[in-house]
């Protein structure tokens, strides 16, 4: 059943975050940080390899 009287987005008056009060925000932040770190490390290794060609 839809949580409101009518099945329309016009009755939604604010943001709904279903993970509030759980560990979801912490996990999402940790996963995002790990992904960013991996991308930075891979990018650094790739650019360092390209730069060695000019030394």
C-alpha distance matrix in Angstrom:
0.0 3.8 6.3 8.5 9.7 10.3 9.3 12.7 14.6 16.9 15.0 15.3 18.6 19.4 19.2 16.6 18.3 16.4 19.8 21.3 23.1 23.4 26.2 24.5 26.5 29.7 29.1 28.2 31.4 33.5 32.4 33.1 36.5 37.4 36.7 38.7 41.6 41.7 41.9 44.6 46.6 46.5 47.3 50.2 51.6 51.4 53.2 55.8 56.6 57.1 59.2 61.6 62.7 64.3 66.1
3.8 0.0 3.8 5.6 7.5 7.6 6.3 9.3 11.0 13.3 11.4 11.6 15.0 16.0 16.0 13.7 16.0 14.8 18.5 19.7 21.9 22.6 25.4 23.4 25.0 28.4 28.0 26.7 29.7 32.1 31.1 31.4 34.8 36.1 35.2 37.0 40.0 40.3 40.2 42.8 45.1 45.0 45.6 48.4 50.1 49.8 51.3 54.0 55.0 55.3 57.3 59.8 61.0 62.4 64.3
6.3 3.8 0.0 3.8 7.0 8.5 8.3 10.4 11.2 13.0 10.2 10.0 12.9 13.7 14.0 11.6 14.0 13.0 16.6 17.2 19.3 20.5 23.6 21.9 23.2 26.7 26.8 25.7 28.4 31.0 30.4 30.7 33.8 35.4 34.8 36.4 39.3 40.0 40.0 42.3 44.7 44.9 45.4 48.1 49.9 49.9 51.2 53.8 55.1 55.5 57.2 59.8 61.1 62.4 64.1
8.5 5.6 3.8 0.0 3.8 5.5 6.7 8.3 9.5 10.3 7.3 8.3 11.2 13.0 14.2 12.8 15.9 15.6 19.3 19.5 21.8 23.3 26.4 24.7 25.6 29.2 29.5 28.1 30.6 33.4 32.9 32.8 36.0 37.8 37.0 38.3 41.4 42.2 42.0 44.2 46.8 47.0 47.3 49.9 51.9 51.7 52.9 55.6 56.9 57.1 58.8 61.5 62.8 63.9 65.7
9.7 7.5 7.0 3.8 0.0 3.8 6.9 8.8 11.0 11.0 8.3 10.7 13.3 15.7 17.5 16.4 19.6 19.4 23.1 23.2 25.4 27.0 30.2 28.5 29.4 32.9 33.3 31.9 34.3 37.2 36.6 36.5 39.7 41.4 40.6 41.9 45.0 45.8 45.4 47.7 50.3 50.4 50.6 53.4 55.4 55.1 56.2 59.0 60.3 60.4 62.1 64.9 66.0 67.2 69.1
10.3 7.6 8.5 5.5 3.8 0.0 3.8 5.6 8.7 8.9 7.5 10.2 13.3 15.9 17.4 16.7 20.0 20.0 23.8 24.3 26.9 28.3 31.1 29.0 29.8 33.5 33.5 31.8 34.3 37.2 36.3 36.0 39.3 41.0 39.9 41.1 44.4 45.0 44.4 46.7 49.4 49.3 49.4 52.3 54.2 53.7 54.8 57.8 58.9 58.8 60.7 63.5 64.4 65.6 67.6
9.3 6.3 8.3 6.7 6.9 3.8 0.0 3.8 7.0 8.8 8.3 9.9 13.6 15.5 16.3 15.4 18.4 18.4 22.2 23.2 26.0 27.0 29.5 27.1 28.0 31.7 31.4 29.5 32.2 35.0 33.8 33.4 36.9 38.4 37.1 38.4 41.8 42.1 41.4 44.0 46.6 46.3 46.4 49.4 51.2 50.6 51.8 54.8 55.8 55.7 57.7 60.4 61.3 62.5 64.7
12.7 9.3 10.4 8.3 8.8 5.6 3.8 0.0 3.8 5.4 6.2 7.9 11.3 13.5 14.6 14.5 17.8 18.6 22.2 23.1 26.2 27.3 29.7 27.1 27.5 31.2 31.2 28.9 31.3 34.3 33.2 32.4 35.8 37.6 36.1 37.1 40.6 41.1 40.1 42.5 45.3 45.0 44.9 47.9 49.9 49.1 50.1 53.2 54.3 54.0 55.9 58.8 59.6 60.7 62.8
14.6 11.0 11.2 9.5 11.0 8.7 7.0 3.8 0.0 3.8 5.4 5.4 8.7 10.4 11.3 11.9 15.3 16.6 20.1 20.8 24.1 25.4 27.5 24.8 24.8 28.6 28.7 26.3 28.4 31.6 30.5 29.5 32.8 34.8 33.3 34.1 37.6 38.3 37.2 39.4 42.4 42.2 41.9 44.8 47.0 46.3 47.1 50.2 51.5 51.1 52.8 55.8 56.7 57.6 59.8
16.9 13.3 13.0 10.3 11.0 8.9 8.8 5.4 3.8 0.0 3.8 5.6 7.6 10.5 12.5 13.8 17.5 19.2 22.6 22.7 26.0 27.6 30.0 27.4 27.1 30.9 31.4 28.9 30.8 34.1 33.4 32.2 35.3 37.5 36.1 36.6 40.1 41.0 39.9 41.9 45.0 44.9 44.4 47.2 49.6 48.9 49.5 52.6 54.0 53.5 55.1 58.2 59.1 59.8 62.0
15.0 11.4 10.2 7.3 8.3 7.5 8.3 6.2 5.4 3.8 0.0 3.8 6.1 9.3 11.6 12.3 16.1 17.5 21.0 20.8 23.7 25.6 28.3 26.1 26.0 29.8 30.5 28.4 30.3 33.6 33.1 32.2 35.2 37.5 36.4 37.1 40.4 41.5 40.7 42.6 45.6 45.8 45.5 48.2 50.5 50.1 50.8 53.7 55.2 55.0 56.5 59.5 60.6 61.4 63.3
15.3 11.6 10.0 8.3 10.7 10.2 9.9 7.9 5.4 5.6 3.8 0.0 3.8 5.9 7.8 8.7 12.5 14.2 17.6 17.4 20.5 22.4 24.9 22.6 22.3 26.1 26.9 24.7 26.5 29.9 29.5 28.5 31.5 33.8 32.8 33.4 36.8 37.9 37.2 39.0 42.0 42.3 42.1 44.7 47.0 46.7 47.4 50.3 51.8 51.7 53.1 56.1 57.3 58.1 60.0
18.6 15.0 12.9 11.2 13.3 13.3 13.6 11.3 8.7 7.6 6.1 3.8 0.0 3.8 7.2 9.2 12.9 15.2 18.1 17.2 20.2 22.6 25.0 23.0 22.2 25.9 27.1 25.0 26.3 29.8 29.9 28.6 31.3 34.0 33.2 33.4 36.7 38.2 37.4 38.9 42.0 42.6 42.2 44.5 47.1 46.9 47.4 50.1 52.0 51.8 53.0 56.0 57.4 57.9 59.7
19.4 16.0 13.7 13.0 15.7 15.9 15.5 13.5 10.4 10.5 9.3 5.9 3.8 0.0 3.7 6.4 9.7 12.6 15.0 14.0 17.2 19.4 21.7 19.7 18.6 22.3 23.6 21.5 22.6 26.2 26.4 25.1 27.7 30.4 29.8 29.9 33.1 34.7 34.1 35.5 38.6 39.3 38.9 41.2 43.8 43.8 44.2 46.9 48.8 48.8 49.9 52.8 54.3 54.9 56.5
19.2 16.0 14.0 14.2 17.5 17.4 16.3 14.6 11.3 12.5 11.6 7.8 7.2 3.7 0.0 3.8 6.5 9.7 11.9 11.4 14.9 16.7 18.6 16.3 15.2 19.0 20.1 17.9 19.1 22.7 22.7 21.5 24.2 26.8 26.2 26.4 29.6 31.2 30.6 32.1 35.1 35.8 35.6 37.9 40.4 40.4 41.0 43.6 45.5 45.6 46.7 49.6 51.1 51.9 53.5
16.6 13.7 11.6 12.8 16.4 16.7 15.4 14.5 11.9 13.8 12.3 8.7 9.2 6.4 3.8 0.0 3.8 6.2 9.1 9.0 12.5 14.0 16.3 14.0 13.7 17.5 18.3 16.5 18.4 21.6 21.5 20.9 23.8 26.0 25.6 26.4 29.4 30.7 30.5 32.3 35.0 35.7 35.8 38.2 40.4 40.6 41.5 44.0 45.7 46.0 47.4 50.1 51.7 52.6 54.1
18.3 16.0 14.0 15.9 19.6 20.0 18.4 17.8 15.3 17.5 16.1 12.5 12.9 9.7 6.5 3.8 0.0 3.8 5.5 6.0 9.7 10.7 12.6 10.2 10.0 13.8 14.6 12.9 14.9 18.0 18.0 17.8 20.5 22.7 22.5 23.5 26.3 27.6 27.7 29.5 32.0 32.8 33.3 35.5 37.6 38.0 39.0 41.4 43.1 43.6 45.0 47.5 49.3 50.3 51.7
16.4 14.8 13.0 15.6 19.4 20.0 18.4 18.6 16.6 19.2 17.5 14.2 15.2 12.6 9.7 6.2 3.8 0.0 3.8 5.7 8.6 8.9 11.2 9.1 10.3 13.7 14.0 13.1 15.7 18.1 18.0 18.5 21.3 23.0 23.0 24.5 27.1 28.1 28.7 30.7 32.8 33.6 34.4 36.6 38.5 39.0 40.3 42.5 44.0 44.8 46.3 48.7 50.4 51.8 53.0
19.8 18.5 16.6 19.3 23.1 23.8 22.2 22.2 20.1 22.6 21.0 17.6 18.1 15.0 11.9 9.1 5.5 3.8 0.0 3.8 6.3 5.6 7.5 5.5 6.9 10.1 10.5 10.2 12.6 14.8 15.1 16.0 18.4 20.1 20.6 22.1 24.3 25.6 26.4 28.3 30.2 31.2 32.2 34.2 36.0 36.9 38.2 40.1 41.8 42.8 44.2 46.4 48.3 49.7 50.7
21.3 19.7 17.2 19.5 23.2 24.3 23.2 23.1 20.8 22.7 20.8 17.4 17.2 14.0 11.4 9.0 6.0 5.7 3.8 0.0 3.8 5.5 8.1 7.5 7.6 10.6 12.2 12.1 13.6 16.1 17.2 17.7 19.7 21.8 22.6 23.7 25.8 27.5 28.3 29.7 31.8 33.2 34.0 35.7 37.8 38.8 39.9 41.7 43.6 44.6 45.7 48.0 50.1 51.2 52.1
23.1 21.9 19.3 21.8 25.4 26.9 26.0 26.2 24.1 26.0 23.7 20.5 20.2 17.2 14.9 12.5 9.7 8.6 6.3 3.8 0.0 3.8 7.0 8.2 8.8 10.6 12.5 13.5 14.7 16.6 18.2 19.3 20.7 22.6 24.0 25.2 26.8 28.6 29.9 31.1 32.9 34.5 35.6 37.1 39.0 40.3 41.5 43.0 44.9 46.2 47.2 49.3 51.6 52.8 53.4
23.4 22.6 20.5 23.3 27.0 28.3 27.0 27.3 25.4 27.6 25.6 22.4 22.6 19.4 16.7 14.0 10.7 8.9 5.6 5.5 3.8 0.0 3.8 5.5 7.4 8.6 9.7 11.3 13.0 14.2 15.6 17.2 18.8 20.1 21.6 23.2 24.7 26.1 27.7 29.2 30.6 32.1 33.5 35.0 36.7 38.0 39.5 40.9 42.7 44.1 45.3 47.2 49.5 50.9 51.5
26.2 25.4 23.6 26.4 30.2 31.1 29.5 29.7 27.5 30.0 28.3 24.9 25.0 21.7 18.6 16.3 12.6 11.2 7.5 8.1 7.0 3.8 0.0 3.8 5.7 5.5 6.3 8.7 10.2 10.8 12.4 14.4 15.6 16.7 18.5 20.2 21.3 22.8 24.6 26.0 27.2 28.8 30.4 31.8 33.3 34.8 36.3 37.6 39.3 41.0 42.1 43.8 46.2 47.7 48.2
24.5 23.4 21.9 24.7 28.5 29.0 27.1 27.1 24.8 27.4 26.1 22.6 23.0 19.7 16.3 14.0 10.2 9.1 5.5 7.5 8.2 5.5 3.8 0.0 3.8 5.4 5.1 6.0 8.5 9.8 10.5 12.1 14.1 15.3 16.4 18.2 19.9 21.1 22.5 24.2 25.8 27.0 28.4 30.1 31.7 32.9 34.4 36.0 37.6 39.0 40.3 42.2 44.4 45.8 46.6
26.5 25.0 23.2 25.6 29.4 29.8 28.0 27.5 24.8 27.1 26.0 22.3 22.2 18.6 15.2 13.7 10.0 10.3 6.9 7.6 8.8 7.4 5.7 3.8 0.0 3.8 5.5 5.1 6.1 8.6 10.0 10.5 12.2 14.3 15.4 16.4 18.3 20.1 21.1 22.4 24.3 25.9 26.8 28.4 30.4 31.6 32.7 34.3 36.3 37.5 38.5 40.6 42.9 44.0 44.8
29.7 28.4 26.7 29.2 32.9 33.5 31.7 31.2 28.6 30.9 29.8 26.1 25.9 22.3 19.0 17.5 13.8 13.7 10.1 10.6 10.6 8.6 5.5 5.4 3.8 0.0 3.8 5.5 5.1 6.1 8.6 9.9 10.5 12.3 14.3 15.3 16.4 18.4 20.1 21.0 22.5 24.4 25.7 26.8 28.7 30.3 31.5 32.7 34.7 36.2 37.1 39.0 41.5 42.7 43.2
29.1 28.0 26.8 29.5 33.3 33.5 31.4 31.2 28.7 31.4 30.5 26.9 27.1 23.6 20.1 18.3 14.6 14.0 10.5 12.2 12.5 9.7 6.3 5.1 5.5 3.8 0.0 3.8 5.4 5.1 6.1 8.5 9.8 10.5 12.2 14.2 15.3 16.5 18.4 19.9 21.1 22.5 24.2 25.7 27.1 28.6 30.1 31.5 33.1 34.7 35.9 37.7 40.0 41.5 42.1
28.2 26.7 25.7 28.1 31.9 31.8 29.5 28.9 26.3 28.9 28.4 24.7 25.0 21.5 17.9 16.5 12.9 13.1 10.2 12.1 13.5 11.3 8.7 6.0 5.1 5.5 3.8 0.0 3.8 5.5 5.2 6.1 8.6 10.0 10.6 12.2 14.2 15.5 16.6 18.3 20.1 21.2 22.4 24.2 25.9 27.0 28.4 30.2 31.8 33.1 34.3 36.4 38.5 39.9 40.8
31.4 29.7 28.4 30.6 34.3 34.3 32.2 31.3 28.4 30.8 30.3 26.5 26.3 22.6 19.1 18.4 14.9 15.7 12.6 13.6 14.7 13.0 10.2 8.5 6.1 5.1 5.4 3.8 0.0 3.8 5.5 5.1 6.1 8.6 9.9 10.5 12.2 14.3 15.4 16.4 18.3 20.0 21.0 22.3 24.4 25.7 26.8 28.3 30.3 31.6 32.5 34.6 36.9 38.1 38.8
33.5 32.1 31.0 33.4 37.2 37.2 35.0 34.3 31.6 34.1 33.6 29.9 29.8 26.2 22.7 21.6 18.0 18.1 14.8 16.1 16.6 14.2 10.8 9.8 8.6 6.1 5.1 5.5 3.8 0.0 3.8 5.4 5.1 6.2 8.6 9.9 10.5 12.3 14.3 15.3 16.5 18.4 19.9 21.0 22.6 24.3 25.7 26.8 28.7 30.4 31.3 33.0 35.5 36.9 37.4
32.4 31.1 30.4 32.9 36.6 36.3 33.8 33.2 30.5 33.4 33.1 29.5 29.9 26.4 22.7 21.5 18.0 18.0 15.1 17.2 18.2 15.6 12.4 10.5 10.0 8.6 6.1 5.2 5.5 3.8 0.0 3.8 5.5 5.2 6.2 8.7 9.9 10.6 12.4 14.3 15.5 16.6 18.3 20.0 21.3 22.6 24.3 25.8 27.2 28.8 30.2 31.9 34.1 35.7 36.5
33.1 31.4 30.7 32.8 36.5 36.0 33.4 32.4 29.5 32.2 32.2 28.5 28.6 25.1 21.5 20.9 17.8 18.5 16.0 17.7 19.3 17.2 14.4 12.1 10.5 9.9 8.5 6.1 5.1 5.4 3.8 0.0 3.8 5.5 5.1 6.2 8.6 10.0 10.6 12.3 14.3 15.5 16.4 18.2 20.1 21.1 22.4 24.2 25.9 27.0 28.3 30.4 32.5 33.8 34.8
36.5 34.8 33.8 36.0 39.7 39.3 36.9 35.8 32.8 35.3 35.2 31.5 31.3 27.7 24.2 23.8 20.5 21.3 18.4 19.7 20.7 18.8 15.6 14.1 12.2 10.5 9.8 8.6 6.1 5.1 5.5 3.8 0.0 3.8 5.5 5.1 6.1 8.6 9.9 10.5 12.3 14.3 15.2 16.4 18.4 19.9 21.0 22.3 24.3 25.8 26.6 28.6 31.0 32.2 32.8
37.4 36.1 35.4 37.8 41.4 41.0 38.4 37.6 34.8 37.5 37.5 33.8 34.0 30.4 26.8 26.0 22.7 23.0 20.1 21.8 22.6 20.1 16.7 15.3 14.3 12.3 10.5 10.0 8.6 6.2 5.2 5.5 3.8 0.0 3.8 5.4 5.1 6.2 8.6 9.9 10.6 12.3 14.1 15.3 16.6 18.3 19.9 21.0 22.6 24.4 25.6 27.2 29.6 31.2 31.7
36.7 35.2 34.8 37.0 40.6 39.9 37.1 36.1 33.3 36.1 36.4 32.8 33.2 29.8 26.2 25.6 22.5 23.0 20.6 22.6 24.0 21.6 18.5 16.4 15.4 14.3 12.2 10.6 9.9 8.6 6.2 5.1 5.5 3.8 0.0 3.8 5.5 5.2 6.2 8.6 10.0 10.7 12.1 14.2 15.5 16.5 18.2 19.9 21.3 22.7 24.2 26.0 28.0 29.7 30.6
38.7 37.0 36.4 38.3 41.9 41.1 38.4 37.1 34.1 36.6 37.1 33.4 33.4 29.9 26.4 26.4 23.5 24.5 22.1 23.7 25.2 23.2 20.2 18.2 16.4 15.3 14.2 12.2 10.5 9.9 8.7 6.2 5.1 5.4 3.8 0.0 3.8 5.5 5.2 6.1 8.7 10.0 10.5 12.1 14.3 15.3 16.3 18.1 20.0 21.1 22.1 24.3 26.5 27.7 28.6
41.6 40.0 39.3 41.4 45.0 44.4 41.8 40.6 37.6 40.1 40.4 36.8 36.7 33.1 29.6 29.4 26.3 27.1 24.3 25.8 26.8 24.7 21.3 19.9 18.3 16.4 15.3 14.2 12.2 10.5 9.9 8.6 6.1 5.1 5.5 3.8 0.0 3.8 5.5 5.1 6.2 8.6 9.8 10.5 12.3 14.2 15.3 16.3 18.3 20.0 20.8 22.5 25.1 26.4 26.9
41.7 40.3 40.0 42.2 45.8 45.0 42.1 41.1 38.3 41.0 41.5 37.9 38.2 34.7 31.2 30.7 27.6 28.1 25.6 27.5 28.6 26.1 22.8 21.1 20.1 18.4 16.5 15.5 14.3 12.3 10.6 10.0 8.6 6.2 5.2 5.5 3.8 0.0 3.8 5.5 5.2 6.1 8.4 9.8 10.7 12.2 14.2 15.3 16.6 18.5 19.9 21.3 23.6 25.4 26.1
41.9 40.2 40.0 42.0 45.4 44.4 41.4 40.1 37.2 39.9 40.7 37.2 37.4 34.1 30.6 30.5 27.7 28.7 26.4 28.3 29.9 27.7 24.6 22.5 21.1 20.1 18.4 16.6 15.4 14.3 12.4 10.6 9.9 8.6 6.2 5.2 5.5 3.8 0.0 3.8 5.5 5.2 5.9 8.5 10.0 10.5 12.0 14.0 15.4 16.5 18.1 20.1 22.0 23.6 24.7
44.6 42.8 42.3 44.2 47.7 46.7 44.0 42.5 39.4 41.9 42.6 39.0 38.9 35.5 32.1 32.3 29.5 30.7 28.3 29.7 31.1 29.2 26.0 24.2 22.4 21.0 19.9 18.3 16.4 15.3 14.3 12.3 10.5 9.9 8.6 6.1 5.1 5.5 3.8 0.0 3.8 5.6 5.1 6.0 8.6 9.8 10.4 12.0 14.1 15.3 16.1 18.2 20.5 21.7 22.5
46.6 45.1 44.7 46.8 50.3 49.4 46.6 45.3 42.4 45.0 45.6 42.0 42.0 38.6 35.1 35.0 32.0 32.8 30.2 31.8 32.9 30.6 27.2 25.8 24.3 22.5 21.1 20.1 18.3 16.5 15.5 14.3 12.3 10.6 10.0 8.7 6.2 5.2 5.5 3.8 0.0 3.8 5.4 5.1 6.2 8.6 9.9 10.5 12.3 14.3 15.2 16.6 19.2 20.7 21.1
46.5 45.0 44.9 47.0 50.4 49.3 46.3 45.0 42.2 44.9 45.8 42.3 42.6 39.3 35.8 35.7 32.8 33.6 31.2 33.2 34.5 32.1 28.8 27.0 25.9 24.4 22.5 21.2 20.0 18.4 16.6 15.5 14.3 12.3 10.7 10.0 8.6 6.1 5.2 5.6 3.8 0.0 3.8 5.5 5.2 6.1 8.6 9.9 10.7 12.5 14.3 15.6 17.6 19.7 20.6
47.3 45.6 45.4 47.3 50.6 49.4 46.4 44.9 41.9 44.4 45.5 42.1 42.2 38.9 35.6 35.8 33.3 34.4 32.2 34.0 35.6 33.5 30.4 28.4 26.8 25.7 24.2 22.4 21.0 19.9 18.3 16.4 15.2 14.1 12.1 10.5 9.8 8.4 5.9 5.1 5.4 3.8 0.0 3.8 5.5 5.1 6.1 8.5 9.9 10.7 12.2 14.4 16.1 17.6 18.9
50.2 48.4 48.1 49.9 53.4 52.3 49.4 47.9 44.8 47.2 48.2 44.7 44.5 41.2 37.9 38.2 35.5 36.6 34.2 35.7 37.1 35.0 31.8 30.1 28.4 26.8 25.7 24.2 22.3 21.0 20.0 18.2 16.4 15.3 14.2 12.1 10.5 9.8 8.5 6.0 5.1 5.5 3.8 0.0 3.8 5.4 5.2 6.0 8.5 9.9 10.3 12.2 14.7 15.9 16.5
51.6 50.1 49.9 51.9 55.4 54.2 51.2 49.9 47.0 49.6 50.5 47.0 47.1 43.8 40.4 40.4 37.6 38.5 36.0 37.8 39.0 36.7 33.3 31.7 30.4 28.7 27.1 25.9 24.4 22.6 21.3 20.1 18.4 16.6 15.5 14.3 12.3 10.7 10.0 8.6 6.2 5.2 5.5 3.8 0.0 3.8 5.6 5.1 6.2 8.7 9.9 10.7 13.2 15.2 15.6
51.4 49.8 49.9 51.7 55.1 53.7 50.6 49.1 46.3 48.9 50.1 46.7 46.9 43.8 40.4 40.6 38.0 39.0 36.9 38.8 40.3 38.0 34.8 32.9 31.6 30.3 28.6 27.0 25.7 24.3 22.6 21.1 19.9 18.3 16.5 15.3 14.2 12.2 10.5 9.8 8.6 6.1 5.1 5.4 3.8 0.0 3.8 5.5 5.2 6.4 8.7 10.2 11.7 13.8 15.2
53.2 51.3 51.2 52.9 56.2 54.8 51.8 50.1 47.1 49.5 50.8 47.4 47.4 44.2 41.0 41.5 39.0 40.3 38.2 39.9 41.5 39.5 36.3 34.4 32.7 31.5 30.1 28.4 26.8 25.7 24.3 22.4 21.0 19.9 18.2 16.3 15.3 14.2 12.0 10.4 9.9 8.6 6.1 5.2 5.6 3.8 0.0 3.8 5.4 5.0 6.1 8.7 10.3 11.5 13.0
55.8 54.0 53.8 55.6 59.0 57.8 54.8 53.2 50.2 52.6 53.7 50.3 50.1 46.9 43.6 44.0 41.4 42.5 40.1 41.7 43.0 40.9 37.6 36.0 34.3 32.7 31.5 30.2 28.3 26.8 25.8 24.2 22.3 21.0 19.9 18.1 16.3 15.3 14.0 12.0 10.5 9.9 8.5 6.0 5.1 5.5 3.8 0.0 3.8 5.4 5.0 6.3 9.1 10.4 10.8
56.6 55.0 55.1 56.9 60.3 58.9 55.8 54.3 51.5 54.0 55.2 51.8 52.0 48.8 45.5 45.7 43.1 44.0 41.8 43.6 44.9 42.7 39.3 37.6 36.3 34.7 33.1 31.8 30.3 28.7 27.2 25.9 24.3 22.6 21.3 20.0 18.3 16.6 15.4 14.1 12.3 10.7 9.9 8.5 6.2 5.2 5.4 3.8 0.0 3.8 5.5 5.3 7.2 9.7 10.6
57.1 55.3 55.5 57.1 60.4 58.8 55.7 54.0 51.1 53.5 55.0 51.7 51.8 48.8 45.6 46.0 43.6 44.8 42.8 44.6 46.2 44.1 41.0 39.0 37.5 36.2 34.7 33.1 31.6 30.4 28.8 27.0 25.8 24.4 22.7 21.1 20.0 18.5 16.5 15.3 14.3 12.5 10.7 9.9 8.7 6.4 5.0 5.4 3.8 0.0 3.8 5.5 5.7 7.7 9.8
59.2 57.3 57.2 58.8 62.1 60.7 57.7 55.9 52.8 55.1 56.5 53.1 53.0 49.9 46.7 47.4 45.0 46.3 44.2 45.7 47.2 45.3 42.1 40.3 38.5 37.1 35.9 34.3 32.5 31.3 30.2 28.3 26.6 25.6 24.2 22.1 20.8 19.9 18.1 16.1 15.2 14.3 12.2 10.3 9.9 8.7 6.1 5.0 5.5 3.8 0.0 3.8 5.3 5.6 7.0
61.6 59.8 59.8 61.5 64.9 63.5 60.4 58.8 55.8 58.2 59.5 56.1 56.0 52.8 49.6 50.1 47.5 48.7 46.4 48.0 49.3 47.2 43.8 42.2 40.6 39.0 37.7 36.4 34.6 33.0 31.9 30.4 28.6 27.2 26.0 24.3 22.5 21.3 20.1 18.2 16.6 15.6 14.4 12.2 10.7 10.2 8.7 6.3 5.3 5.5 3.8 0.0 3.8 5.4 5.2
62.7 61.0 61.1 62.8 66.0 64.4 61.3 59.6 56.7 59.1 60.6 57.3 57.4 54.3 51.1 51.7 49.3 50.4 48.3 50.1 51.6 49.5 46.2 44.4 42.9 41.5 40.0 38.5 36.9 35.5 34.1 32.5 31.0 29.6 28.0 26.5 25.1 23.6 22.0 20.5 19.2 17.6 16.1 14.7 13.2 11.7 10.3 9.1 7.2 5.7 5.3 3.8 0.0 3.8 5.7
64.3 62.4 62.4 63.9 67.2 65.6 62.5 60.7 57.6 59.8 61.4 58.1 57.9 54.9 51.9 52.6 50.3 51.8 49.7 51.2 52.8 50.9 47.7 45.8 44.0 42.7 41.5 39.9 38.1 36.9 35.7 33.8 32.2 31.2 29.7 27.7 26.4 25.4 23.6 21.7 20.7 19.7 17.6 15.9 15.2 13.8 11.5 10.4 9.7 7.7 5.6 5.4 3.8 0.0 3.8
66.1 64.3 64.1 65.7 69.1 67.6 64.7 62.8 59.8 62.0 63.3 60.0 59.7 56.5 53.5 54.1 51.7 53.0 50.7 52.1 53.4 51.5 48.2 46.6 44.8 43.2 42.1 40.8 38.8 37.4 36.5 34.8 32.8 31.7 30.6 28.6 26.9 26.1 24.7 22.5 21.1 20.6 18.9 16.5 15.6 15.2 13.0 10.8 10.6 9.8 7.0 5.2 5.7 3.8 0.0
